[in-house]
Amino acid sequence: MSGLTVVISFLLATASSHAQISPKELTLAGVSDCFREAISTSSVEENGSVVIFYCSAAKAKTLYGFLGRKVRAETVQDSNGKFENRQFGNSACYHRIEDPNGKATDDFRCDLILMLGDALSD
């Protein structure tokens, strides 16, 4: 019986090591979720050869968190409040930590920018 226990333990340990997802895969899944949310909520803006996909709340918070493994936050204060921004390529995720009046907030948004180039622009 103890031999069977050892075999089962080994198989479970082997299976769990293959089931682990890398940080890159998690981040790409977060980007994909953000694109899906933007499309399903019509949060897409076209500007010439650039298309911007916006996601917010839970999807943006998740992606912001995944980006934190590789991308350092930059603190920015502007007329809309105080933000911790994580830029990656032309895209960025934002964590608003204070509103314009200095009151603490916890809002998230990501802007995913897709450059189409001249071939696909009108």
N, C-alpha and C positions, 0 to 999 in steps of 0.2 A: 504494500500500500504506500509506503514512504517513497518508493521508486516512482510511482505514478504521480505523487505530489511534486516531486522534483521535476519531472517532465512537464507537468502542467504549468508549474511556476516558470520554467524556462521558456515555454511557448508564449505565455502571457507577457513576459519581459521582452521577448523578441518582437511580438506583435505591437506592443506599446512603443518601442523604439522606432518602428517604421511609421507609426501613426503621428509622430510629432511633425508639426508644421513649422517651417522656418520663418523668421521675422520678415523676410522678403515676400514670402507667400501670403502672410497675414496682411502686409501693407498693400499688396496688389489686390487682395480680396476687399480691403477697405476702399480702395480706389474704384473698383468695380461696383461695390454697393453704392457709393456716392454717385457714380454715373447713372445707375438704375433709378435711384431716388430722384435725381434731377430730371430725368426723362419722364418718369411717371407723374411728377408734380408740375410739369411744364416749366421747370426752372432752368431754362436753356436760353441763352442770348447769343444771337449771331451778330457779328460786327465785321463785315468784310470777309477777310480770309481767316478770321478767328471765331471760334465757337467757345463760349464759356458755360460750363455746367456748374450749377450751385447746389450744394447740399448743406443741411443744417441739423441742429439738434443731435440725436443719437448717432446717426451715420457720420456726421462731421466730428463728433467727439471721439468716436472709435478710431477714425482715420488719423486724427490729431495725435491720439495716444500711440498708435503704431509708428507714426513718423518720429516720435520722440526717441525711438531707439537709435536713430541715425542723424536726425536733424535737430539742431539746437534752436530753442525759441529766442526770438528777438523781441524785446519789450518796446512798444511804440505807444506814444500818447498823441491823440489827435482830437478833433472836435466831436467825434463819436464816442470817446472814452479811452480807456487804457487797454491795450491788447498785448497778448503774447502770440507772435506770428511764427509759423514754420513754413518757410518757402522751400519748394522742391521744383527745380526746373522753372518753367513759367507759371506754375501753379502754386497755391498756398492754402494753408488752413489757419484759421484765426480763432483765438480764445479770448473773448472780451472778459476782462476781469473787473473793470469799473465802468459805469455809465458816465455820461458827460458831467454829472453832478458829483462824481466821486464815490457813488454808492457801489458796493461790491455786487458783481454779477457773475454769472457762470454760463455764458452763451458761446456756442461754437458755430462756425461756418467754414466751408471749404469752397474755393473757386478752382475748378479744374479747367485749364485752358488748353484747347486743342487747336493747333496751328494747321489750317488746311492748305495753305499755300495758294498761289494765284490760279492754279489749274482748276480748282473747285469753287473759287469765288465768282460771284456774279459780275 
